[in-house]
Amino acid sequence: MLKHLQQPIFSTIAEAAKQLQYPTYVIGGFVRDLLLERASKDLDVVCLGDGIKLAKTVASKMKGKPRVNVFQNFGTANIQSEAWEIEFVGARKESYRKNSRKPIVEDGSLEDDQNRRDFTINALALSLNEADYGELIDPFDGIKDLKARIIRTPLNPEETYSDDPLRMMRAIRFACQLDFEIEASSLEAISREKDRIKIVSTERIKDELNKIILAETPSIGFKLLFDTGLLPLIFPQMAALQGVEIRNGKGHKDNFYHTLEVLDNISQHTDNLWLRWAAILHDIAKPPTKRFDSKVGWTFHGHEDKGARMVPKIFKQLKLPLDAKMKYVQKLVRLHLRPIALVKESVTDSAVRRLLYEAGDDVDDLMKLCAADITTKNLRKQSRYSRNFKLVEEKLKEVEEKDKLRQWQPPISGDEIMEYFALSPSREVGQIKTAIREAILDGDIQNNREEAWDRMLEEGKRLGLRSKGV
């Protein structure tokens, strides 16, 4: 511990604290991660004094004199440098009202500050004071819980979660990120207090959800969210995937646990949050499209199209960005069955071209999603799917190299069509552009300007158009 505290930033904080005569400590996540040997550049510094004043004094002693961001209403300040993000606050104690997770704050002692922490492993503090520099203050046996890999609240769990219900999601997120277990009474308290999550803003819930999704094995978090009853409250569409219905002896797979398998599979190959969201949402429309057919059993016809239509509503509901990221997820959900349909030996180049055209630059991510979607435990089926999938990849590569459709742009623009036929923006312009595109995708003409120009002339003639020079 002392070796890590030899870094210049700690002596700078200690020097500023001594100058101001503020007993000062590093507390929380940095100390936890230090003990777990996890890299961290986030420092939480608590002092028995004015946290904002300490931040300004520290900044004045740092190289480059970084800017201090002050949050007067909260009595906090932070400094961001290339190496560190440091949060400063005066030690405080908190009390809560029933209808709000925003605490009433008063000045307090180090003990008060540790009491208000969410979990024992986040209540650990390291002294930066001259008399006991580097000493670990651990009032709740946080070290013991770290060794046992346990998430436990410092005080009564019902009170901890009721005061700030976001802590329920944080408990699950830490269990997921660190591969820890939530202590039994704390886990039971989450189930009892789950309805309190309704007072937490969607933005804060979304942030914790995204951190769970970005964990190494996100299924751990989602299983805990489901088992505690939180998932139906924060993301009901995903909770609705759970369950197996059997009729006439025919059942279907549990689409919730299948989705978690797909999510874990894809998480082994990408840290792209939005590709992981596509894995979560790829089968989201299976419940509303589920039908039973006495001959074939359960069907989910059109779940990919309906799922794509559900994506904007879910993104809006969860306060996720309604921009290109949403459209990317929507596209992958809509196309996720298409590569599998190309495994037939009779598949045409035209079908491959259309997939390349529709997927564009996202075709590689689409293929990752499709590969992750193979979750069968039947080794014979698994081998067949993998072999077929390889054929699709080779076919895509072959057609892409030949036709260059990944970043396809029309060889002839709408402006050129209007110029040649002396047209203003109109239906005829769209018809000619569509005819050229369809001819290229069908393989009737090559993806080049010369053949596209000839097709433009043919289509113009069919529509009774003349060039402006005639």
C-alpha positions in Angstrom: 0.0 0.0 0.0 2.8 2.4 0.9 4.5 1.7 -2.3 1.5 2.9 -4.3 1.2 5.9 -2.1 4.7 7.0 -3.1 3.3 8.4 -6.3 3.6 12.2 -6.5 -0.1 12.9 -6.4 -0.5 11.5 -2.9 2.4 13.5 -1.4 0.9 16.6 -3.1 -2.5 16.0 -1.5 -0.9 15.3 1.9 1.2 18.5 1.7 -1.9 20.6 0.9 -3.9 18.9 3.7 -1.1 19.5 6.2 -1.0 23.2 5.1 -4.7 23.5 5.7 -4.6 21.3 8.8 -7.3 19.1 7.4 -7.1 15.4 8.3 -7.4 13.8 4.9 -8.0 10.3 3.5 -8.3 8.4 0.2 -11.5 6.4 0.4 -13.7 4.1 -1.7 -13.2 2.6 -5.1 -9.5 3.4 -5.4 -8.6 1.6 -2.2 -10.8 -1.4 -3.1 -9.2 -1.7 -6.6 -5.7 -1.2 -5.1 -6.3 -4.3 -2.8 -7.8 -6.2 -5.8 -4.8 -5.2 -7.9 -7.1 -3.6 -10.5 -5.9 -0.5 -12.3 -7.7 2.7 -11.3 -7.1 6.4 -12.0 -10.2 7.6 -10.0 -9.4 9.0 -6.6 -12.0 10.0 -4.0 -10.5 12.2 -1.3 -12.4 13.1 1.9 -11.2 15.6 4.4 -12.3 16.9 7.8 -12.7 20.4 6.4 -13.6 22.3 3.2 -13.3 19.9 0.3 -13.4 22.7 -2.3 -10.7 24.6 -0.6 -8.5 21.5 -0.4 -9.0 20.9 -4.1 -7.9 24.4 -5.0 -4.8 24.1 -2.8 -3.9 20.8 -4.4 -4.3 22.2 -7.9 -2.0 25.1 -7.1 0.7 22.6 -6.2 0.3 20.3 -9.2 2.3 20.6 -12.4 0.4 22.6 -15.0 -2.0 23.9 -12.3 -5.1 22.0 -13.6 -8.5 23.6 -13.5 -10.7 22.9 -10.5 -14.4 22.1 -11.3 -16.5 23.3 -8.3 -20.0 22.0 -7.5 -20.9 24.4 -4.8 -24.4 23.0 -4.1 -22.9 19.6 -3.3 -19.8 20.9 -1.5 -17.5 19.0 -3.9 -14.8 19.7 -6.5 -12.8 17.7 -8.9 -9.6 17.9 -10.8 -8.9 16.1 -14.0 -5.3 15.5 -15.3 -3.8 13.1 -17.8 -3.1 10.6 -15.0 -5.9 11.2 -12.5 -9.5 12.1 -11.9 -9.8 13.3 -8.3 -13.0 14.1 -6.4 -12.7 16.1 -3.2 -15.4 16.4 -0.5 -15.6 17.3 3.2 -16.6 14.4 5.5 -20.3 14.4 5.9 -23.3 12.5 7.3 -26.5 12.0 5.5 -30.2 11.5 6.2 -32.9 10.8 3.7 -36.6 11.5 3.0 -38.9 8.7 1.9 -39.7 10.2 -1.5 -36.2 11.2 -2.6 -32.8 9.6 -2.9 -31.2 13.1 -2.5 -29.8 13.2 1.1 -29.9 16.0 3.6 -26.2 16.6 4.2 -24.4 17.8 7.3 -20.7 18.1 8.2 -19.5 14.9 9.8 -16.5 12.8 11.0 -14.6 10.2 9.0 -16.8 7.6 10.8 -19.9 9.4 9.6 -18.6 9.4 6.1 -17.8 5.7 6.1 -21.2 4.9 7.5 -22.9 6.5 4.5 -21.0 4.4 2.0 -22.9 1.8 0.0 -20.8 -1.3 0.7 -18.1 -2.4 3.1 -15.6 -2.8 0.3 -16.2 0.8 -0.7 -15.9 2.1 2.9 -12.1 1.4 3.1 -10.0 4.5 3.7 -6.2 5.2 3.6 -4.8 7.9 5.7 -2.7 10.7 4.1 -1.8 12.3 7.4 1.7 12.6 8.7 1.1 10.7 11.9 -0.3 7.5 10.3 0.4 7.9 6.6 -0.8 4.8 4.6 -2.7 3.3 7.5 -5.9 1.4 6.4 -9.1 2.4 8.3 -11.6 -0.5 7.9 -14.5 -0.2 10.4 -16.8 -2.8 8.7 -14.4 -5.7 7.9 -14.2 -4.7 4.2 -10.9 -6.5 3.8 -12.6 -9.7 5.1 -15.4 -9.2 2.5 -12.8 -8.6 -0.3 -11.1 -11.9 0.5 -14.5 -13.7 0.7 -15.6 -11.9 -2.5 -18.8 -10.6 -0.8 -20.9 -7.5 -1.5 -22.3 -6.4 1.9 -23.8 -3.1 3.2 -22.1 -1.4 6.2 -25.4 -0.9 7.9 -28.9 -2.5 7.8 -29.4 -3.4 4.1 -33.1 -2.4 4.0 -32.2 1.0 5.3 -29.2 1.3 2.9 -31.3 0.4 -0.1 -34.4 2.3 0.9 -32.4 5.5 1.5 -30.8 5.3 -1.9 -32.4 2.6 -4.1 -29.8 3.0 -6.8 -27.5 1.1 -4.5 -29.5 -2.0 -5.4 -28.3 -1.8 -9.0 -24.8 -0.9 -7.8 -24.7 -4.0 -5.7 -25.6 -6.1 -8.7 -23.2 -4.2 -10.9 -20.3 -4.8 -8.5 -21.2 -8.4 -8.2 -21.1 -8.6 -12.0 -18.0 -6.6 -12.6 -15.9 -8.2 -9.8 -17.5 -11.7 -9.9 -18.5 -11.3 -6.2 -21.6 -12.7 -4.5 -24.1 -10.4 -2.8 -24.4 -11.4 0.9 -27.7 -13.3 1.6 -29.4 -10.7 3.7 -28.4 -7.9 1.3 -29.7 -9.9 -1.6 -33.0 -10.6 0.2 -33.3 -6.9 1.0 -33.0 -6.0 -2.7 -36.0 -8.2 -3.4 -38.0 -6.6 -0.6 -37.1 -3.0 -1.5 -37.2 -3.4 -5.3 -40.2 -1.1 -5.7 -38.1 1.8 -4.3 -36.2 1.8 -7.6 -39.2 3.9 -9.0 -37.9 7.0 -7.4 -34.5 6.8 -9.2 -34.1 8.7 -12.5 -34.0 6.7 -15.7 -30.7 8.3 -16.6 -29.0 6.8 -13.4 -30.6 3.4 -14.0 -29.4 3.5 -17.6 -25.8 4.3 -16.5 -25.7 1.3 -14.2 -27.3 -1.0 -16.8 -24.7 0.0 -19.4 -21.9 -0.8 -16.9 -23.4 -4.2 -16.3 -23.7 -4.7 -20.1 -20.0 -3.8 -20.4 -18.9 -6.3 -17.8 -16.9 -9.4 -18.8 -19.8 -11.7 -18.1 -22.9 -9.5 -18.2 -25.3 -12.4 -17.7 -24.4 -12.5 -14.0 -25.9 -9.0 -13.6 -29.0 -9.7 -15.7 -29.8 -12.9 -13.8 -29.6 -11.0 -10.5 -31.8 -8.2 -11.9 -34.3 -10.8 -12.9 -34.2 -12.9 -9.7 -34.6 -9.9 -7.4 -37.5 -8.5 -9.4 -35.8 -5.4 -10.5 -35.7 -6.3 -14.3 -39.5 -6.2 -14.8 -39.5 -2.7 -13.2 -36.7 -1.2 -15.3 -36.8 -3.2 -18.5 -40.1 -5.1 -18.8 -39.6 -6.1 -22.4 -36.5 -8.1 -21.6 -38.1 -9.7 -18.5 -41.0 -10.8 -20.8 -38.6 -13.1 -22.7 -38.4 -15.4 -19.8 -40.3 -18.7 -19.6 -41.1 -21.8 -21.7 -44.6 -22.7 -22.8 -45.5 -26.3 -23.7 -48.5 -27.2 -25.8 -49.3 -30.6 -27.2 -45.9 -31.8 -26.0 -44.1 -29.1 -27.9 -42.1 -26.4 -26.2 -39.8 -23.6 -27.2 -36.5 -22.5 -25.7 -36.4 -19.9 -22.9 -35.6 -16.8 -24.9 -34.4 -14.8 -21.8 -31.6 -17.3 -21.0 -30.9 -17.7 -24.7 -30.4 -13.9 -25.0 -28.0 -14.0 -22.0 -26.0 -16.7 -23.7 -25.8 -14.6 -26.9 -24.8 -11.6 -24.9 -22.0 -13.5 -23.1 -20.9 -15.0 -26.4 -20.6 -11.7 -28.1 -18.9 -10.1 -25.1 -16.0 -12.4 -25.6 -15.3 -10.7 -28.9 -16.2 -7.1 -28.5 -16.4 -4.2 -26.0 -18.7 -2.3 -28.4 -21.6 -1.3 -26.1 -24.1 -1.0 -29.0 -23.2 -4.4 -30.5 -23.9 -5.8 -27.0 -27.2 -4.0 -27.0 -28.0 -5.6 -30.4 -27.4 -9.0 -28.8 -29.8 -8.1 -26.0 -32.5 -6.9 -28.4 -32.1 -9.4 -31.3 -35.1 -11.5 -30.1 -36.9 -8.9 -28.1 -40.1 -9.3 -30.2 -40.4 -13.0 -29.7 -43.1 -12.7 -27.0 -45.5 -10.6 -29.1 -44.9 -12.7 -32.3 -45.2 -16.1 -30.6 -47.8 -18.4 -32.3 -48.6 -22.1 -32.0 -49.1 -24.2 -35.1 -50.3 -27.7 -34.6 -48.0 -29.0 -37.4 -44.7 -27.1 -36.8 -45.1 -26.1 -33.2 -44.1 -22.7 -31.9 -43.2 -19.9 -34.4 -42.0 -16.4 -34.1 -42.5 -15.2 -37.7 -41.4 -11.6 -38.3 -39.8 -11.1 -34.9 -36.8 -9.5 -36.5 -38.9 -6.8 -38.2 -41.1 -6.2 -35.2 -38.0 -6.1 -33.0 -36.4 -3.5 -35.2 -39.6 -1.4 -34.8 -39.5 -1.8 -31.0 -35.9 -0.5 -30.8 -36.7 3.2 -30.9 -39.4 2.9 -28.2 -37.0 1.0 -25.9 -34.2 3.4 -26.5 -36.5 6.3 -25.7 -37.9 4.5 -22.6 -34.4 3.9 -21.2 -33.1 7.3 -22.2 -30.5 5.8 -24.6 -29.3 8.0 -27.5 -31.8 8.3 -30.3 -29.1 8.8 -33.0 -26.9 6.8 -35.2 -26.2 4.3 -32.3 -29.9 3.5 -32.1 -30.2 3.1 -35.9 -27.1 0.8 -35.8 -28.8 -1.4 -33.2 -32.1 -1.3 -35.2 -30.3 -2.4 -38.3 -28.6 -5.4 -36.7 -31.8 -6.5 -35.1 -33.7 -6.3 -38.4 -30.9 -8.2 -40.3 -29.9 -10.8 -37.7 -31.6 -13.7 -39.4 -30.4 -12.9 -42.9 -26.9 -14.4 -42.9 -28.3 -17.7 -41.6 -30.7 -17.8 -44.6 -27.7 -17.7 -46.9 -26.4 -21.1 -45.9 -28.3 -22.9 -48.7 -26.1 -24.0 -51.6 -28.5 -22.5 -54.0 -28.1 -19.0 -52.6 -27.6 -16.4 -55.4 -25.1 -13.7 -55.6 -28.0 -11.3 -55.7 -29.1 -12.3 -52.2 -25.6 -11.7 -51.0 -25.3 -8.4 -52.7 -28.6 -7.2 -51.1 -27.3 -8.2 -47.6 -24.0 -6.3 -48.3 -25.9 -3.3 -49.5 -28.3 -3.3 -46.5 -25.6 -4.0 -43.8 -23.0 -1.7 -45.4 -20.0 -1.1 -43.1 -21.8 -3.0 -40.3 -21.7 -6.4 -42.0 -18.8 -7.6 -39.9 -20.6 -6.8 -36.7 -23.7 -8.5 -38.1 -21.7 -11.6 -38.6 -20.4 -11.4 -35.1 -24.0 -11.2 -33.8 -25.0 -14.2 -35.9 -22.1 -16.3 -34.7 -23.0 -15.4 -31.1 -26.6 -16.5 -31.8 -25.5 -20.1 -32.2 -26.1 -21.5 -28.7 -27.2 -25.1 -29.4 -25.6 -27.7 -27.1 -26.1 -30.4 -29.8 -22.6 -31.0 -31.1 -23.7 -32.3 -34.5 -25.9 -29.2 -35.0 -23.2 -26.9 -33.7 -20.7 -28.4 -36.2 -23.2 -28.0 -39.1 -24.0 -24.4 -38.2 -20.3 -23.5 -37.8 -19.5 -25.1 -41.2 -22.4 -23.3 -42.9 -21.5 -20.0 -41.3 -18.0 -20.3 -42.7 -19.5 -20.8 -46.2 -21.5 -17.6 -45.7 -18.5 -15.6 -44.6 -16.6 -16.9 -47.7 -19.5 -16.0 -50.0 -19.7 -12.5 -48.5 -16.0 -11.9 -49.0 -16.1 -13.2 -52.6 -19.0 -11.0 -53.7 -17.7 -8.0 -51.8 -14.3 -8.2 -53.5 -16.0 -8.5 -56.9 -18.8 -5.9 -56.5 -17.5 -3.5 -53.8 -20.9 -3.0 -52.2 -20.0 -2.5 -48.6 -19.9 1.3 -48.9 -22.1 1.4 -52.0 -22.9 4.8 -53.5 -25.0 5.0 -56.7 -22.7 5.4 -59.8 -25.0 8.1 -61.0 -26.4 10.8 -58.7 -29.9 12.2 -58.6 -28.5 15.6 -59.6 -27.0 14.0 -62.8 -30.3 12.4 -63.6 -32.2 15.7 -63.2 -29.5 17.6 -65.2 -29.6 15.1 -68.1 -33.5 14.9 -68.4 -34.1 18.5 -67.3 -36.1 17.3 -64.3 -36.8 18.9 -61.0 -37.0 16.6 -57.9 -39.7 14.2 -58.7 -41.0 10.6 -58.7 -39.3 9.9 -62.0 -35.9 10.7 -60.5 -36.5 8.2 -57.7 -37.7 5.5 -60.2 -34.5 5.8 -62.3 -32.3 5.6 -59.2 -34.2 2.6 -58.0 -34.0 0.9 -61.4 -30.2 1.4 -61.5 -29.8 0.1 -57.9 -32.0 -3.0 -58.5 -30.1 -3.8 -61.7 -26.8 -3.7 -59.9 -28.1 -5.8 -56.9 -29.7 -8.4 -59.3 -26.4 -8.6 -61.2 -28.0 -7.4 -64.5 -25.4 -4.8 -64.8 -22.0 -4.2 -63.2 -21.4 -1.7 -60.4 -19.8 0.9 -62.7 -20.8 4.3 -64.2 -20.9 3.2 -67.9 -23.4 0.4 -67.4 -25.4 2.4 -64.9 -25.6 5.3 -67.5 -26.9 2.9 -70.2 -29.6 1.7 -67.7 -30.5 5.3 -66.9 -31.1 6.0 -70.6 -33.2 2.8 -70.9 -35.3 3.7 -67.9 -35.7 7.3 -69.1 -36.9 6.0 -72.4 -39.4 3.7 -70.7 -40.8 6.6 -68.8 -41.0 8.8 -71.9 -38.3 11.2 -70.9 -36.0 13.0 -73.2 -32.6 14.6 -72.6 -32.7 18.4 -72.4 -30.5 18.5 -75.5 -33.3 16.9 -77.6 
